[in-house]
Structures are given as C-alpha cells and as structure tokens.
C-alpha cells in the first residue's frame, strides 16, 4: 500500500487492561506499530488505559 502524503498524525488505540497472560501480544504489536510509524515521520498519538503497558514508555 503506498503511503499517503496527506497524513501527518496517527491515532493508536491500545488494548487497555486485559487478562494476565494475554496482554503481551497486544503490547508487542502496538509497540512495533508505534516504532515503525515514528520512523516513517508520522506523529503518533497513543491512547491506552493500561498503566502497566510498555507502550506508554516515554522512550518509545
């Protein structure tokens, strides 16, 4: 899929709190999405109500 030049920001909605043992997959995929989108020069806005997720790490 070609990149749209009119997009500057992307909103990622995290999975929020999940049952223990099931959050890892959602956490990993969301983290990878944030990294790739930032590398592409897009502003990433993340909304996730899970305070224990790695997605909310400021260094990400």
PDB file of N, CA, C and O in Angstrom:
ATOM      1  N   UNK A   1       0.842  -1.160   0.000  1.00  0.00           N
ATOM      2  CA  UNK A   1       0.000   0.000   0.000  1.00  0.00           C
ATOM      3  C   UNK A   1       0.894   1.232   0.000  1.00  0.00           C
ATOM      4  O   UNK A   1       1.775   1.350   0.851  1.00  0.00           O
ATOM      5  N   UNK A   2       0.686   2.147  -0.932  1.00  0.00           N
ATOM      6  CA  UNK A   2       1.506   3.357  -0.955  1.00  0.00           C
ATOM      7  C   UNK A   2       1.170   4.275   0.214  1.00  0.00           C
ATOM      8  O   UNK A   2       0.033   4.324   0.683  1.00  0.00           O
ATOM      9  N   UNK A   3       2.170   4.989   0.663  1.00  0.00           N
ATOM     10  CA  UNK A   3       1.978   5.910   1.790  1.00  0.00           C
ATOM     11  C   UNK A   3       1.230   7.148   1.328  1.00  0.00           C
ATOM     12  O   UNK A   3       1.532   7.711   0.276  1.00  0.00           O
ATOM     13  N   UNK A   4       0.265   7.564   2.112  1.00  0.00           N
ATOM     14  CA  UNK A   4      -0.492   8.776   1.810  1.00  0.00           C
ATOM     15  C   UNK A   4       0.298   9.982   2.292  1.00  0.00           C
ATOM     16  O   UNK A   4       0.700  10.040   3.454  1.00  0.00           O
ATOM     17  N   UNK A   5       0.520  10.930   1.418  1.00  0.00           N
ATOM     18  CA  UNK A   5       1.323  12.101   1.768  1.00  0.00           C
ATOM     19  C   UNK A   5       0.542  13.124   2.590  1.00  0.00           C
ATOM     20  O   UNK A   5       1.141  14.032   3.165  1.00  0.00           O
ATOM     21  N   UNK A   6      -0.784  12.993   2.657  1.00  0.00           N
ATOM     22  CA  UNK A   6      -1.576  13.955   3.419  1.00  0.00           C
ATOM     23  C   UNK A   6      -1.681  13.601   4.902  1.00  0.00           C
ATOM     24  O   UNK A   6      -2.196  14.398   5.685  1.00  0.00           O
ATOM     25  N   UNK A   7      -1.207  12.433   5.296  1.00  0.00           N
ATOM     26  CA  UNK A   7      -1.258  12.026   6.705  1.00  0.00           C
ATOM     27  C   UNK A   7      -0.034  12.543   7.445  1.00  0.00           C
ATOM     28  O   UNK A   7       1.097  12.386   6.984  1.00  0.00           O
ATOM     29  N   UNK A   8      -0.274  13.167   8.607  1.00  0.00           N
ATOM     30  CA  UNK A   8       0.834  13.661   9.433  1.00  0.00           C
ATOM     31  C   UNK A   8       0.814  13.044  10.818  1.00  0.00           C
ATOM     32  O   UNK A   8       1.849  12.926  11.473  1.00  0.00           O
ATOM     33  N   UNK A   9      -0.379  12.648  11.258  1.00  0.00           N
ATOM     34  CA  UNK A   9      -0.543  12.074  12.596  1.00  0.00           C
ATOM     35  C   UNK A   9      -1.369  10.800  12.512  1.00  0.00           C
ATOM     36  O   UNK A   9      -2.209  10.636  11.627  1.00  0.00           O
ATOM     37  N   UNK A  10      -1.105   9.901  13.457  1.00  0.00           N
ATOM     38  CA  UNK A  10      -1.836   8.641  13.532  1.00  0.00           C
ATOM     39  C   UNK A  10      -2.260   8.428  14.976  1.00  0.00           C
ATOM     40  O   UNK A  10      -1.470   8.630  15.898  1.00  0.00           O
ATOM     41  N   UNK A  11      -3.507   8.021  15.169  1.00  0.00           N
ATOM     42  CA  UNK A  11      -4.020   7.698  16.496  1.00  0.00           C
ATOM     43  C   UNK A  11      -4.016   6.186  16.657  1.00  0.00           C
ATOM     44  O   UNK A  11      -4.624   5.467  15.865  1.00  0.00           O
ATOM     45  N   UNK A  12      -3.323   5.709  17.691  1.00  0.00           N
ATOM     46  CA  UNK A  12      -3.313   4.280  18.014  1.00  0.00           C
ATOM     47  C   UNK A  12      -4.067   4.102  19.319  1.00  0.00           C
ATOM     48  O   UNK A  12      -3.749   4.731  20.328  1.00  0.00           O
ATOM     49  N   UNK A  13      -5.069   3.237  19.285  1.00  0.00           N
ATOM     50  CA  UNK A  13      -5.854   2.952  20.482  1.00  0.00           C
ATOM     51  C   UNK A  13      -5.373   1.620  21.036  1.00  0.00           C
ATOM     52  O   UNK A  13      -5.521   0.581  20.392  1.00  0.00           O
ATOM     53  N   UNK A  14      -4.795   1.656  22.235  1.00  0.00           N
ATOM     54  CA  UNK A  14      -4.270   0.450  22.866  1.00  0.00           C
ATOM     55  C   UNK A  14      -5.378  -0.454  23.362  1.00  0.00           C
ATOM     56  O   UNK A  14      -6.551  -0.081  23.371  1.00  0.00           O
ATOM     57  N   UNK A  15      -4.995  -1.626  23.766  1.00  0.00           N
ATOM     58  CA  UNK A  15      -5.975  -2.636  24.175  1.00  0.00           C
ATOM     59  C   UNK A  15      -6.501  -2.415  25.582  1.00  0.00           C
ATOM     60  O   UNK A  15      -7.525  -2.986  25.956  1.00  0.00           O
ATOM     61  N   UNK A  16      -5.812  -1.592  26.371  1.00  0.00           N
ATOM     62  CA  UNK A  16      -6.251  -1.382  27.748  1.00  0.00           C
ATOM     63  C   UNK A  16      -5.920  -2.595  28.605  1.00  0.00           C
ATOM     64  O   UNK A  16      -5.225  -3.504  28.152  1.00  0.00           O
ATOM     65  N   UNK A  17      -6.413  -2.615  29.840  1.00  0.00           N
ATOM     66  CA  UNK A  17      -6.124  -3.745  30.724  1.00  0.00           C
ATOM     67  C   UNK A  17      -6.790  -5.021  30.214  1.00  0.00           C
ATOM     68  O   UNK A  17      -7.964  -5.019  29.842  1.00  0.00           O
ATOM     69  N   UNK A  18      -6.029  -6.097  30.205  1.00  0.00           N
ATOM     70  CA  UNK A  18      -6.516  -7.390  29.713  1.00  0.00           C
ATOM     71  C   UNK A  18      -6.188  -8.445  30.760  1.00  0.00           C
ATOM     72  O   UNK A  18      -5.476  -8.172  31.727  1.00  0.00           O
ATOM     73  N   UNK A  19      -6.700  -9.626  30.567  1.00  0.00           N
ATOM     74  CA  UNK A  19      -6.418 -10.753  31.452  1.00  0.00           C
ATOM     75  C   UNK A  19      -4.918 -11.029  31.446  1.00  0.00           C
ATOM     76  O   UNK A  19      -4.281 -10.989  30.394  1.00  0.00           O
ATOM     77  N   UNK A  20      -4.359 -11.304  32.610  1.00  0.00           N
ATOM     78  CA  UNK A  20      -2.928 -11.600  32.713  1.00  0.00           C
ATOM     79  C   UNK A  20      -2.590 -12.782  31.809  1.00  0.00           C
ATOM     80  O   UNK A  20      -3.284 -13.799  31.807  1.00  0.00           O
ATOM     81  N   UNK A  21      -1.518 -12.630  31.048  1.00  0.00           N
ATOM     82  CA  UNK A  21      -1.093 -13.676  30.134  1.00  0.00           C
ATOM     83  C   UNK A  21      -1.543 -13.446  28.704  1.00  0.00           C
ATOM     84  O   UNK A  21      -1.071 -14.125  27.793  1.00  0.00           O
ATOM     85  N   UNK A  22      -2.449 -12.499  28.490  1.00  0.00           N
ATOM     86  CA  UNK A  22      -2.925 -12.228  27.141  1.00  0.00           C
ATOM     87  C   UNK A  22      -2.477 -10.867  26.624  1.00  0.00           C
ATOM     88  O   UNK A  22      -2.669 -10.565  25.446  1.00  0.00           O
ATOM     89  N   UNK A  23      -1.900 -10.061  27.459  1.00  0.00           N
ATOM     90  CA  UNK A  23      -1.564  -8.694  27.063  1.00  0.00           C
ATOM     91  C   UNK A  23      -0.285  -8.602  26.240  1.00  0.00           C
ATOM     92  O   UNK A  23      -0.098  -7.630  25.509  1.00  0.00           O
ATOM     93  N   UNK A  24       0.579  -9.569  26.339  1.00  0.00           N
ATOM     94  CA  UNK A  24       1.890  -9.498  25.692  1.00  0.00           C
ATOM     95  C   UNK A  24       1.780  -9.311  24.180  1.00  0.00           C
ATOM     96  O   UNK A  24       2.497  -8.487  23.612  1.00  0.00           O
ATOM     97  N   UNK A  25       0.906 -10.050  23.529  1.00  0.00           N
ATOM     98  CA  UNK A  25       0.778  -9.961  22.073  1.00  0.00           C
ATOM     99  C   UNK A  25       0.301  -8.576  21.643  1.00  0.00           C
ATOM    100  O   UNK A  25       0.819  -8.004  20.685  1.00  0.00           O
ATOM    101  N   UNK A  26      -0.689  -8.043  22.357  1.00  0.00           N
ATOM    102  CA  UNK A  26      -1.212  -6.723  22.022  1.00  0.00           C
ATOM    103  C   UNK A  26      -0.170  -5.650  22.303  1.00  0.00           C
ATOM    104  O   UNK A  26      -0.026  -4.698  21.536  1.00  0.00           O
ATOM    105  N   UNK A  27       0.547  -5.805  23.394  1.00  0.00           N
ATOM    106  CA  UNK A  27       1.592  -4.860  23.775  1.00  0.00           C
ATOM    107  C   UNK A  27       2.696  -4.824  22.718  1.00  0.00           C
ATOM    108  O   UNK A  27       3.122  -3.749  22.294  1.00  0.00           O
ATOM    109  N   UNK A  28       3.148  -5.987  22.301  1.00  0.00           N
ATOM    110  CA  UNK A  28       4.235  -6.078  21.328  1.00  0.00           C
ATOM    111  C   UNK A  28       3.817  -5.492  19.982  1.00  0.00           C
ATOM    112  O   UNK A  28       4.557  -4.704  19.392  1.00  0.00           O
ATOM    113  N   UNK A  29       2.646  -5.870  19.498  1.00  0.00           N
ATOM    114  CA  UNK A  29       2.220  -5.383  18.186  1.00  0.00           C
ATOM    115  C   UNK A  29       1.991  -3.869  18.202  1.00  0.00           C
ATOM    116  O   UNK A  29       2.328  -3.181  17.239  1.00  0.00           O
ATOM    117  N   UNK A  30       1.427  -3.356  19.277  1.00  0.00           N
ATOM    118  CA  UNK A  30       1.216  -1.914  19.383  1.00  0.00           C
ATOM    119  C   UNK A  30       2.525  -1.152  19.464  1.00  0.00           C
ATOM    120  O   UNK A  30       2.669  -0.087  18.864  1.00  0.00           O
ATOM    121  N   UNK A  31       3.477  -1.696  20.206  1.00  0.00           N
ATOM    122  CA  UNK A  31       4.793  -1.071  20.334  1.00  0.00           C
ATOM    123  C   UNK A  31       5.505  -1.032  18.991  1.00  0.00           C
ATOM    124  O   UNK A  31       6.088  -0.011  18.626  1.00  0.00           O
ATOM    125  N   UNK A  32       5.463  -2.131  18.258  1.00  0.00           N
ATOM    126  CA  UNK A  32       6.098  -2.179  16.942  1.00  0.00           C
ATOM    127  C   UNK A  32       5.435  -1.202  15.974  1.00  0.00           C
ATOM    128  O   UNK A  32       6.116  -0.555  15.178  1.00  0.00           O
ATOM    129  N   UNK A  33       4.113  -1.094  16.042  1.00  0.00           N
ATOM    130  CA  UNK A  33       3.398  -0.146  15.179  1.00  0.00           C
ATOM    131  C   UNK A  33       3.840   1.285  15.478  1.00  0.00           C
ATOM    132  O   UNK A  33       4.079   2.066  14.557  1.00  0.00           O
ATOM    133  N   UNK A  34       3.949   1.629  16.753  1.00  0.00           N
ATOM    134  CA  UNK A  34       4.394   2.976  17.136  1.00  0.00           C
ATOM    135  C   UNK A  34       5.794   3.260  16.610  1.00  0.00           C
ATOM    136  O   UNK A  34       6.047   4.336  16.068  1.00  0.00           O
ATOM    137  N   UNK A  35       6.700   2.308  16.766  1.00  0.00           N
ATOM    138  CA  UNK A  35       8.085   2.490  16.312  1.00  0.00           C
ATOM    139  C   UNK A  35       8.152   2.731  14.807  1.00  0.00           C
ATOM    140  O   UNK A  35       8.812   3.665  14.350  1.00  0.00           O
ATOM    141  N   UNK A  36       7.471   1.892  14.047  1.00  0.00           N
ATOM    142  CA  UNK A  36       7.531   1.991  12.586  1.00  0.00           C
ATOM    143  C   UNK A  36       6.905   3.294  12.096  1.00  0.00           C
ATOM    144  O   UNK A  36       7.447   3.951  11.208  1.00  0.00           O
ATOM    145  N   UNK A  37       5.784   3.660  12.666  1.00  0.00           N
ATOM    146  CA  UNK A  37       5.122   4.891  12.239  1.00  0.00           C
ATOM    147  C   UNK A  37       5.973   6.117  12.558  1.00  0.00           C
ATOM    148  O   UNK A  37       6.022   7.057  11.765  1.00  0.00           O
ATOM    149  N   UNK A  38       6.646   6.119  13.712  1.00  0.00           N
ATOM    150  CA  UNK A  38       7.541   7.230  14.049  1.00  0.00           C
ATOM    151  C   UNK A  38       8.731   7.277  13.096  1.00  0.00           C
ATOM    152  O   UNK A  38       9.165   8.358  12.698  1.00  0.00           O
ATOM    153  N   UNK A  39       9.261   6.109  12.730  1.00  0.00           N
ATOM    154  CA  UNK A  39      10.377   6.058  11.785  1.00  0.00           C
ATOM    155  C   UNK A  39       9.970   6.600  10.417  1.00  0.00           C
ATOM    156  O   UNK A  39      10.801   7.134   9.683  1.00  0.00           O
ATOM    157  N   UNK A  40       8.700   6.462  10.083  1.00  0.00           N
ATOM    158  CA  UNK A  40       8.189   6.970   8.811  1.00  0.00           C
ATOM    159  C   UNK A  40       7.917   8.470   8.856  1.00  0.00           C
ATOM    160  O   UNK A  40       7.500   9.062   7.860  1.00  0.00           O
ATOM    161  N   UNK A  41       8.154   9.081  10.017  1.00  0.00           N
ATOM    162  CA  UNK A  41       7.998  10.521  10.135  1.00  0.00           C
ATOM    163  C   UNK A  41       6.611  10.985  10.548  1.00  0.00           C
ATOM    164  O   UNK A  41       6.305  12.175  10.470  1.00  0.00           O
ATOM    165  N   UNK A  42       5.778  10.065  10.982  1.00  0.00           N
ATOM    166  CA  UNK A  42       4.432  10.429  11.417  1.00  0.00           C
ATOM    167  C   UNK A  42       4.413  10.729  12.908  1.00  0.00           C
ATOM    168  O   UNK A  42       5.191  10.160  13.674  1.00  0.00           O
ATOM    169  N   UNK A  43       3.526  11.617  13.312  1.00  0.00           N
ATOM    170  CA  UNK A  43       3.309  11.899  14.733  1.00  0.00           C
ATOM    171  C   UNK A  43       2.352  10.837  15.247  1.00  0.00           C
ATOM    172  O   UNK A  43       1.272  10.645  14.688  1.00  0.00           O
ATOM    173  N   UNK A  44       2.745  10.148  16.308  1.00  0.00           N
ATOM    174  CA  UNK A  44       1.940   9.057  16.855  1.00  0.00           C
ATOM    175  C   UNK A  44       1.285   9.520  18.150  1.00  0.00           C
ATOM    176  O   UNK A  44       1.960   9.978  19.072  1.00  0.00           O
ATOM    177  N   UNK A  45      -0.036   9.395  18.207  1.00  0.00           N
ATOM    178  CA  UNK A  45      -0.802   9.696  19.411  1.00  0.00           C
ATOM    179  C   UNK A  45      -1.330   8.368  19.929  1.00  0.00           C
ATOM    180  O   UNK A  45      -2.060   7.665  19.231  1.00  0.00           O
ATOM    181  N   UNK A  46      -0.955   8.029  21.159  1.00  0.00           N
ATOM    182  CA  UNK A  46      -1.334   6.742  21.740  1.00  0.00           C
ATOM    183  C   UNK A  46      -2.328   6.951  22.870  1.00  0.00           C
ATOM    184  O   UNK A  46      -2.113   7.781  23.754  1.00  0.00           O
ATOM    185  N   UNK A  47      -3.416   6.193  22.835  1.00  0.00           N
ATOM    186  CA  UNK A  47      -4.405   6.190  23.910  1.00  0.00           C
ATOM    187  C   UNK A  47      -4.480   4.761  24.425  1.00  0.00           C
ATOM    188  O   UNK A  47      -4.892   3.850  23.706  1.00  0.00           O
ATOM    189  N   UNK A  48      -4.075   4.572  25.688  1.00  0.00           N
ATOM    190  CA  UNK A  48      -4.112   3.239  26.283  1.00  0.00           C
ATOM    191  C   UNK A  48      -4.373   3.400  27.777  1.00  0.00           C
ATOM    192  O   UNK A  48      -3.628   4.087  28.477  1.00  0.00           O
ATOM    193  N   UNK A  49      -5.428   2.765  28.253  1.00  0.00           N
ATOM    194  CA  UNK A  49      -5.802   2.917  29.666  1.00  0.00           C
ATOM    195  C   UNK A  49      -5.093   1.923  30.576  1.00  0.00           C
ATOM    196  O   UNK A  49      -5.428   1.825  31.757  1.00  0.00           O
ATOM    197  N   UNK A  50      -4.128   1.190  30.055  1.00  0.00           N
ATOM    198  CA  UNK A  50      -3.377   0.231  30.861  1.00  0.00           C
ATOM    199  C   UNK A  50      -2.069   0.882  31.316  1.00  0.00           C
ATOM    200  O   UNK A  50      -1.169   1.066  30.497  1.00  0.00           O
ATOM    201  N   UNK A  51      -1.940   1.234  32.589  1.00  0.00           N
ATOM    202  CA  UNK A  51      -0.717   1.898  33.052  1.00  0.00           C
ATOM    203  C   UNK A  51       0.494   0.973  33.090  1.00  0.00           C
ATOM    204  O   UNK A  51       1.624   1.451  33.195  1.00  0.00           O
ATOM    205  N   UNK A  52       0.286  -0.327  33.008  1.00  0.00           N
ATOM    206  CA  UNK A  52       1.394  -1.278  33.097  1.00  0.00           C
ATOM    207  C   UNK A  52       1.960  -1.652  31.732  1.00  0.00           C
ATOM    208  O   UNK A  52       2.860  -2.488  31.656  1.00  0.00           O
ATOM    209  N   UNK A  53       1.469  -1.070  30.678  1.00  0.00           N
ATOM    210  CA  UNK A  53       1.925  -1.433  29.343  1.00  0.00           C
ATOM    211  C   UNK A  53       3.243  -0.743  28.998  1.00  0.00           C
ATOM    212  O   UNK A  53       3.521   0.358  29.474  1.00  0.00           O
ATOM    213  N   UNK A  54       4.039  -1.391  28.179  1.00  0.00           N
ATOM    214  CA  UNK A  54       5.298  -0.785  27.730  1.00  0.00           C
ATOM    215  C   UNK A  54       5.035   0.270  26.657  1.00  0.00           C
ATOM    216  O   UNK A  54       5.904   1.090  26.364  1.00  0.00           O
ATOM    217  N   UNK A  55       3.848   0.248  26.079  1.00  0.00           N
ATOM    218  CA  UNK A  55       3.510   1.213  25.033  1.00  0.00           C
ATOM    219  C   UNK A  55       3.549   2.646  25.542  1.00  0.00           C
ATOM    220  O   UNK A  55       3.777   3.565  24.756  1.00  0.00           O
ATOM    221  N   UNK A  56       3.332   2.860  26.835  1.00  0.00           N
ATOM    222  CA  UNK A  56       3.322   4.214  27.381  1.00  0.00           C
ATOM    223  C   UNK A  56       4.695   4.672  27.871  1.00  0.00           C
ATOM    224  O   UNK A  56       4.804   5.729  28.493  1.00  0.00           O
ATOM    225  N   UNK A  57       5.725   3.906  27.603  1.00  0.00           N
ATOM    226  CA  UNK A  57       7.088   4.286  27.976  1.00  0.00           C
ATOM    227  C   UNK A  57       7.488   5.539  27.191  1.00  0.00           C
ATOM    228  O   UNK A  57       7.402   5.535  25.963  1.00  0.00           O
ATOM    229  N   UNK A  58       7.919   6.597  27.857  1.00  0.00           N
ATOM    230  CA  UNK A  58       8.280   7.839  27.163  1.00  0.00           C
ATOM    231  C   UNK A  58       9.400   7.667  26.134  1.00  0.00           C
ATOM    232  O   UNK A  58       9.468   8.435  25.174  1.00  0.00           O
ATOM    233  N   UNK A  59      10.268   6.687  26.312  1.00  0.00           N
ATOM    234  CA  UNK A  59      11.367   6.492  25.368  1.00  0.00           C
ATOM    235  C   UNK A  59      10.916   5.806  24.088  1.00  0.00           C
ATOM    236  O   UNK A  59      11.675   5.731  23.121  1.00  0.00           O
ATOM    237  N   UNK A  60       9.710   5.313  24.075  1.00  0.00           N
ATOM    238  CA  UNK A  60       9.194   4.659  22.879  1.00  0.00           C
ATOM    239  C   UNK A  60       8.793   5.723  21.893  1.00  0.00           C
ATOM    240  O   UNK A  60       8.325   5.406  20.800  1.00  0.00           O
TER     241      UNK A  60
END
